[in-house]
């Protein structure tokens, strides 16, 4: 968790110190609690895992099902209202803003939640629904409702979301007076 805290500090311009991240970031606390709940779930202590996840949700405002698989260095920024479903898989170095749902569209057995690749940014209140894949280096815009796969390096925006290739970032230098 220490490495995750350092990764968060590096990615969040509002983080003033590593100690601040460790003590005050609810996304980091939810992730640490999820790691414990997930271990219980992996060992088939489903009730204990569920109770643990429920307590984490009450304390952090972030709901991560103990069955969800979470990669390294997840950053849940301003995490209130984040929901990550049971069969969701989240890759490494993913950033999730508040109000995001990685949810299901069907009540069936098997994989019913999204797979999120590495280095993905998911904007506030985005809803990513169903057994779809958000490939590496994709961006999901705030408020988007994503119902289909998003290709690597694409940005998805809108309701329902439409994906477009990302444009190279242009650096504009303003003249100083």
C-alpha positions in Angstrom: 0.0 0.0 0.0 3.0 2.3 0.6 3.9 2.1 -3.1 0.3 2.9 -4.1 0.3 5.9 -1.7 3.5 7.1 -3.4 1.9 6.6 -6.9 -1.1 8.6 -5.7 1.1 11.4 -4.4 2.9 11.5 -7.7 -0.4 11.7 -9.8 -2.4 14.1 -7.6 -1.2 17.7 -7.7 -3.3 18.4 -4.6 -1.3 16.0 -2.5 1.1 17.9 -0.2 2.8 14.9 1.4 3.0 11.2 1.5 1.7 11.3 5.1 -1.4 13.3 4.0 -2.1 10.6 1.4 -1.7 7.8 3.9 -3.9 9.4 6.5 -6.6 11.2 4.6 -7.3 9.7 1.2 -10.5 7.6 1.4 -9.7 5.9 -1.9 -6.5 4.5 -0.5 -8.3 3.4 2.6 -11.0 1.7 0.6 -8.3 -0.1 -1.5 -6.5 -1.3 1.6 -9.7 -2.6 3.0 -10.6 -4.2 -0.3 -7.2 -6.1 -0.3 -8.2 -7.7 3.0 -11.8 -8.4 1.9 -10.5 -9.9 -1.3 -8.3 -12.3 0.5 -11.2 -13.5 2.6 -13.2 -13.9 -0.6 -10.4 -15.9 -2.3 -10.4 -18.3 0.7 -14.2 -18.7 0.4 -15.0 -16.8 3.6 -17.8 -15.0 1.7 -19.8 -13.8 4.7 -16.7 -12.3 6.4 -15.6 -10.8 3.1 -19.1 -9.2 2.6 -19.2 -7.8 6.1 -15.7 -6.4 5.7 -16.6 -4.8 2.4 -19.8 -3.4 3.9 -17.9 -1.8 6.8 -15.4 -0.3 4.3 -18.3 1.2 2.3 -19.9 2.7 5.4 -16.6 4.3 6.4 -15.2 5.4 3.0 -18.3 5.9 0.8 -16.7 3.6 -1.8 -18.2 0.2 -2.6 -15.8 -2.4 -4.0 -17.2 -6.0 -4.1 -14.7 -8.4 -2.5 -14.7 -10.5 -5.7 -13.4 -7.6 -7.9 -9.8 -7.9 -9.1 -7.9 -4.7 -8.7 -4.4 -4.1 -10.1 -1.5 -2.0 -8.7 -1.6 1.7 -7.9 -5.3 2.4 -8.4 -6.1 6.0 -7.5 -9.7 6.6 -6.5 -9.8 10.4 -6.3 -12.7 12.0 -4.4 -14.2 8.5 -4.2 -17.6 9.2 -2.9 -20.2 7.1 -4.7 -17.7 4.8 -6.6 -19.1 1.3 -7.1 -17.0 -1.6 -8.5 -18.9 -4.8 -9.1 -18.0 -8.4 -8.3 -16.6 -9.6 -11.7 -14.9 -6.3 -12.6 -11.2 -6.3 -13.3 -9.2 -3.1 -13.0 -5.7 -2.8 -14.4 -2.6 -1.0 -13.1 -2.3 2.8 -12.7 -6.0 3.5 -13.2 -7.5 6.7 -12.0 -11.2 6.7 -11.1 -13.0 9.9 -10.1 -16.1 10.2 -7.8 -19.4 8.7 -8.7 -18.1 6.1 -11.2 -19.9 2.7 -11.6 -18.2 -0.3 -13.0 -21.5 -2.2 -13.1 -23.6 -4.9 -14.7 -26.5 -4.7 -17.2 -27.7 -8.2 -16.8 -28.6 -10.5 -13.9 -26.7 -13.6 -15.1 -23.9 -15.8 -13.9 -20.4 -15.4 -15.2 -18.6 -12.2 -16.2 -21.0 -9.3 -16.2 -18.9 -6.3 -15.2 -16.2 -4.4 -17.2 -12.5 -5.0 -17.6 -10.5 -1.8 -17.3 -7.0 -1.9 -18.8 -3.8 -0.2 -17.6 -3.3 3.6 -17.4 -7.0 4.4 -17.9 -8.6 7.6 -16.7 -12.4 7.4 -15.8 -14.1 10.8 -15.3 -16.6 11.7 -12.6 -20.0 10.0 -12.7 -19.1 7.8 -15.7 -21.1 4.6 -15.9 -19.3 1.7 -17.5 -21.8 -1.1 -17.8 -21.7 -4.8 -18.8 -19.0 -7.3 -19.8 -17.1 -4.8 -21.9 -13.4 -3.9 -22.1 -11.8 -0.5 -21.7 -8.4 -1.0 -23.3 -5.1 0.4 -22.1 -4.5 4.2 -22.1 -8.2 5.0 -22.8 -10.1 7.9 -21.3 -13.7 8.0 -20.3 -15.3 11.4 -20.1 -17.3 12.7 -17.1 -20.9 11.6 -17.2 -20.3 9.1 -20.0 -22.4 6.0 -20.2 -20.2 3.3 -21.8 -22.0 0.2 -23.2 -19.4 -1.0 -25.7 -15.6 -1.7 -25.7 -13.3 1.3 -25.9 -10.1 0.8 -28.0 -6.7 1.5 -26.7 -5.8 5.2 -26.7 -9.4 6.3 -27.4 -11.6 8.7 -25.5 -15.2 7.9 -24.9 -17.7 10.7 -24.2 -21.5 11.1 -24.3 -24.7 9.2 -23.5 -24.4 6.6 -24.9 -20.6 7.1 -25.2 -18.9 7.3 -28.6 -15.2 6.6 -28.7 -12.7 8.7 -30.7 -8.9 8.4 -31.0 -7.2 10.8 -28.6 -5.6 13.8 -30.1 -2.0 14.6 -29.2 -1.8 17.1 -26.5 -0.8 20.5 -27.8 1.3 22.7 -25.5 0.4 26.3 -26.0 2.8 28.9 -24.5 1.1 32.1 -23.6 3.0 35.3 -24.1 3.8 37.2 -20.9 3.3 40.9 -20.8 
